[in-house]
Amino acid sequence: MNRRKDFIGAGADIKVDPENIKRMVNDKLNTDLLERRMYMKYKVFKTAAMAAALTAAFSLTAFAVSPAGQEAIGKVISYFESDKAEEITDIEELSKYNEEIGTSASKNGYTFTLDNVAADDNFVHVFYTLTCDKPIDNGMYFPFSPLYMDCRINGFMRTGNHSSEDGYFVDDQTWKGVYKYNVSTMDIPDTFKLELYTEFADENGEYALDDEYLYQDYLELTDADKEKLLYVSAEIDKSAVRVATKTVEVNKPFEANNCVINKVIFSPFGNQLMLTTMGNEHSDIYRVDQFALCDENGKFLDVLNTDLTFYSDRESSNSFEFLKADADTEQISIVPVIFNEPEGDVGCEKQRIGTYPMTFEVSDNGKVVVTDIRISDGRVDIDYYKDGFVMYDPGFRLVDDNGNNAEPGGKLGCMLKTTVHYDTDSYTASYIYDMQDESGAPIPAGEEVSAAVIAEKFTTLEVYRQDYIELDLDNAVTIDLK
């Protein structure tokens, strides 16, 4: 198992009290990433209800591929040739802007093949195949790769939040995966060198390279270094995407959230707003993601849920992907939000399921509209979109007639996966049975989580209200994008 080098803090399960926020963020950002990889199978993201400390949900942001999409892109990127694949960006854009690489390297029984790379100013997508000469133990890693690969671009370690990885087993010795690196905080030329590598421990648990050596922001690996590693590299050209990318340098203070609005990037692989925070304390970033976005017509844009990155020795830059806007958008206003301490339970909007659409008015500023609910063995899928301002992911509760939890496997035996549909600016919240034994091995689903049993229990959907979240319009900052 390799050491994890990135220092990325996840969005915290926080209370509204400012001192508690600071304490919880400190705890999250001080958590060792390797330990979190071992004991948590998915990142922790905020929901609106979590912000009020009323519920906790684990969420992996992922993107489902339609069969038509798999057929269209499968001829170019082999990762999408399986129905297990997850779309991680607009699939049509990926099919236009990617390079077939095919470079391989082998070490210690593993072979890593760099299949395709698709890059623009926001993201570098790395599609790869990992094989092993013996069955791969996947006990604690899904959906993360069984073998972690460090990434450097022109020698610099990849920085930035809002990165992700996903993958699936083709068989017990083959893994197909994708890394989606957020590079909006880096200034990357049209052509750049991509390096991916990992090191292995010897029988005494010692690694070939010194820790401090690998933690350096900039690193030139020597040929002798590369011999000690499973190492692949490629020269990447992202110039083809340039004509479809619009970057607006802003550099405006956003004092309400203790940060600077650095830039806005519209690109084929997503739109992002980059905020830079000064300060050497973890608490300096605790409000950076508490904002709303709207365009020149007053339409609220969806800000995707994300994690945060903090650095103690320099500026901390975080980027936030948003929907419902494009390069023709003329203005964006960034509006700080205030979390008011609610008196008691914030309450829920509730409706019996079965007739759609279901509209939940979670505040005077926004609604959650559920367009369909699909129940299958060990799984519940809720299709929805946001109308107006809805902070973070909605706080859904799946309950029975008596208000008891009705998720497949219960609250502790269920994984929440939030899927973003870029073509329709909508989402699917998937509640998936995910029970494990004490060793971390999966417990097979039984009759108790069959579609029929789930449908009998799950009769009512509740959504937490967001009245305690206030838009601070007086301190909004407008960004001219023309």
N, C-alpha and C positions, 0 to 999 in steps of 0.2 A: 504494500500500500504506500503510495507516495505522499509526501508532505504537501499540504495545500499552502500556496504562497499568497493568494489574494486576501486582502483585509476588507471584507464587505459585510456591513451590518444589515440585518433584515429589519423590515418595518416592525415596530414593536407592538405588543399587546399592552396598551397604555390606558391609564386613567386620565381624566381631564385635569386634575390638580397639577399645576406646573412643576412642583418639586417632584411629584411622582413620575411625571413625564421624563424629567431629567434623569432620575434614578433608573427608570426602566430602559431608557435609551443607552445609558452608560453600561448597564448590564448586557444589553444586546450587542453593543459594539465591542465590548471586552471579551465576548465569547470566542473561543478559538474556532476557526472555521473548520479545521479537520475534525474536531470533536462534534461540531454540529452536523457535518456530513455523515458521521458514523451513526449518530443517534436520532437524526431527523431526516426523513426521506424527502422532504420538500421544504421550500423556503416559507417563512412566515410573512404574510402580507397583511396589510390593514384592511379591515372592513369598517364601515361606519359604526357598527355596534361595538367593535373592539375599541374604538376611540372612546367610547363611554364605559369601557370595562364591563360590558354586559354579555359578551360572547366571544369565543375564540374559534377561528377557523384556519386551517392550513390550506394554502392555495398555490398551485403551480400554474402560472400563466402559460397556456399552450394554445395551439391553433389547429383545428381539425381540417383535414383535407377531404374534399368531396371526391367520389370515384372519378368524375370527369377530370378533376384537377390532377389526380394521381396519374391518369392516362396521359395528360398533356405534358406533365413535367417528368414523368418516369423515364421518358426517352433521353432525358438530359441528366437528371440527377437520380442515381439508383436508390438513394434513401427513400424516395417516394414511391417505389415500386411495390411496397407492402401496405396493406390496410392498417398496419400498426403505426404507420408514420403519422407524425403531427406536423401540421403546417406551422411554420414559425414566422412567416412574413407573407405578404401578398404573393400568391403562387405564380401569377402571370408575370410579375416583375422578376421573380427568381428565375423563371424560364428564359427571360430575355437577357439578364445580366449575370451570367456565371461563366466561369472558366473550368474546363475539365483539366484536372491535374494528373492524377494517376501515380504520384510518387509514393514509394513504399520504403519502410525500414523495419528491421527485425532485431529483437534482443530478448533474451531470457524467455523464449518460447512465445512471445507476442509479436505479431506483425501489424503495423499501423499503416494504412493506406489513405493518403489524402486524395479523396475522390474529386470534389468540386469546391470552388470558393466563389462566393458572390459578395461583392463589397461596394459600399457607397460611403458618403460622409457620416452616416449614422451608425451603420452596422457592418461587421464582417461576419459572414456566415461560412462556417467550415463544415463540410459534409465529409464523413470518413467511414472507413470499415476497419474494425479491430478483430483480429482472429487470434486464437490461442491454440497451442498444441495439446491442450487438455481442457476439459469442461471448465467454464468460467463460473466462479462463485458470485452470484448476484444478490446474495442475501440482504445487504443493506444499501444497495446503491441505486435501485430504480427510482427515478428515471435518469440518474446520473451515470456517466460512463464507468464501466468497471476499472478503467485505467485513466487517471487524470492526466491531462497534458497541459503543461504551462504554455502560454502564448506570448510571443514578443513580435512587435512590429517595428521594423528598422532598428532592432536592438532594444526597444523600449517595452517594458512590461505593460500588457494591456490594463488600462485603468478605466474606471467608470462603473456606475451602477447599471441596473436594468439589463444585465446580461443573463443569458439562460443557456441551458443545455437540455437535450432530450435524446431519446434513442430507444431501441428495442432489440431483442434477441432474435436473430434469424434462426439460429439453432444454439445448442449449449456451448458451442465454441466460436460463435460469430456474433458480433454486435455491430449494428449500423447506427451511427449517431450523428448529431449536429451540435456544434457550438454556435451560439449567436452572441458575438462580442459587441458591446456598445462602445464605439470609438468616437462618439461625438465630442468627447473631451480632449481628443488628440488632434493634432494638425498633421494629417497624413497626405502625402503627395499622391498624384495619380498612379504612380508605380511605386511599389514598396515590397520589402522582403518580409514574408511571413515565416516565422519559426515556431514549431510545435515540438515539445520534448517532455520526457519524463525520466526520472532516475529510479533505480531499484535499491533496496537495502540488502546488505549481505546477511550471512547467517547470524551475525551478531547485532543486526539491526542498525548498522552503520551505513551511511550514504556516501556515495563517491565524491560529492561536491559539498563544500562548506555552506551552511545555512546562510550566513551573511552574504556570501558570494551570490547566491541565487535570489536574495531579496533586493538586490540593487535595481533601481529603476531602469538603468541602462546597462546592458551587458553584451560584450562581444565574446561569444563562445569560440574557443580555439578548437582546432582539429582534435587535439588531445581530449578536450572536454567532451566533444561530440562522440568520441569513441566510448565514453562511459555511459552515454545516454541512449535511449530510444529517441531518435531525432529525425525530423523531416523538415524541409524548407521548400519554399517556392517563391518565385517572383510574380507578384500579382499586379494586374493593370485594371484600375477602376475608371479609366477615362471615358468609357462608353456611357457611364451613368451621369457624367458631368452635365450633359444637356438637359437632363430631367431633374436636376438638383438645384434648389434655391436656398442659399444661406444668407441670413440677415444678421449682421453684427449689431448688437444692441448696446451692451455695456451701460445699462441704467440701474441705479440703486433701487432695490425693493426693500425699503427700510422696515416695513412691517414684519417681514420674515427674515430679517438679518442676513440678506444676501444681495447679490448683484445679478440682474438678468443679463446673461452673457451673450447668448445668441439663440436664434430660432432656425431650425433646419427642416426644409420640406424636401423629401427625397423619395425615390421609388419604394424603399424598404421601411418607410414610416416617417412621421413628423415628430420632432422633438424640440423641447424647450430646455435650455441648459442654464442652471443657476449655480453661482459660485459663492461659497460661504467662507468667511474669514473666521479665525479663532482656533485655539488649541485645546478646547474642551469639547467633549462629546456632545454636551448639551447645546453647543452653538448651532447644531443642525436640527434640533428637535422640532422646529416649526417650518423647516424649509419646504416640506411637501404639503403644507396646509394652505391651499389656495384653490381658486376656481378660475377657469378660462372662459372668455366669451369673445365673439367676433364683432365686427363693426355694426352688425345688425342686431346685436344683443342676444344672439343664439349661443347657448352654453355648449362648450366643447367637452367631450369626454376625456378626462385625464386617466390614463391607465395606471392601475396599481403597480407599485414597484418597491424595490428595496433601496437602501441608502448607503453611500460610501463616505467614510470619514478618514482624514489623514491628520495626524497630530503635528506634523512638521511643515505643512504647507496648506495652500488653499484646498478646500474640498469642493469638487465639482460634481453635481448630480444632474442627470437629464431625465426628462419626463415625457414619455410618448403620449400623443393626444390624437383623437379622431375628430371627424366632422369638419375638417378644414383641409385646404390644399394650397398650392403655390399662388393661386389667384386671390386668396384671402388678403384683404387690404390692411386690417388692423386686428390686433389681439389685445384684450385687456386682461391683466392678471389681477385677481381680486383676492386679498387675504381673507381667510375665514377664522372665525372665533368659536372655540368650543366652550359653551357655557355649561357650568356644572348643573346637570338636571336634578330636579327634586324627585328622588325616588326613581322608579322604573320609567324609561322614556316611552314605553308602550309600543305596541305593534298594530299594524294594519293586518287584518286577517280575512281570508276568503276560502270557502270550500273550493276544491279543485274540480275540474271537469268541463268547465265552459270558458272559452278563451275568445278574445284577450281578457286578462285580469289586470285592472289598473289599480296600483297602490299609490296613493298620494302620501309620500313620506314626509313632505313639508310643504310650505307655501311656495317653495322655489322649484320643486321637482317631483317627478313621478317615476316609478318602476313599472313597466308594462310587460307582463308575462304573456307570451304568445303561444306557448305550448308547454306541456309537461309530459315526458315519456318515461314509462316505468318498464324496466327489463330486469332479468335476474341479476341481483346484486348491484343495481344501478338505478339512479333517478337523474334524468336530464331536464333542466329547466331553461327554456329559451326565453330571453328577455332583452329589452333595450331600455335606455334611460331617456326620459323626456324632461328637459330642463336640467337643473343642477342637482346631482346626486353625488355625494362625497364617497370616494373609494368604491369598493364592491358592496352591493347591498347585503344587509344582514338577513339572509333567509333563515327561516325555521320550518322544518318539516315535522308536523305533529299529527297526532291522532285526535279523535273526538274529545279527549280529556286534556289535551295540551301536552301530552307526553311525546318525547322525541321519537321520530319514526324514520330516522336515517338508516340505510342498510348497515347493519352491524352496530348501530348505536353511535353516540357521539365519539367514543374512543375507538371505534372500529370502522371509521368511514373517512375517506380522503375526499377533499373538495378540490376539483380541478376546474379552473375558470378558462373557458375558451373564448377567444376574441374572433369575431367574423368581420374582417376588414371590408368586405364588399358591401355589407349591410349595416355597418356600425352597430352591431348587436353582439350578444354574448350567449354562451351556454354555461350554466353552473352545473357541473356533474358531481353527484354524490355517489361515491364508488365504495363498495365493500372492501375493507382492507385490514382484516384482523390478522394478528401475528402472535406467535408463541413467544416465550421468554427469550429464546435465542434470536428472535427477529425473523424466523422463517414464516412464510405465509401459511395461514390456516385456510384450507379449501372452503369455499362457500357451500353451505348446506341448504336444505329445504327452507330453513327459517328466513333466508333472504331471497327466496324465489320471487318472481314478479307478482305472483298471486298473493303471497303473504305481505309483500310491501304495499301493494295496492289496497289490501284490506285495512292496513294500519294507517297509511298516509292518506288522510282525508282533507287536511287543511294546510294551507301555506300562510305563513306569517312573515311580515317584513318589518324590521325595526324602523321606527320613525326617526327623523333627523331634525326635529324642531330645535334641538339644542345647538345646532350648527348654524352660525349667523354669518351672512355675507357682509364684509366690511367694505362697502362700496366707497366710503369716503377716502380710503387709502389705496384705491385701485391705481395701477400704473398701466398706461396705454402704450402699446408698441406699434409704431408705424412700419408696415411691411412693404409699402409701395416702393 
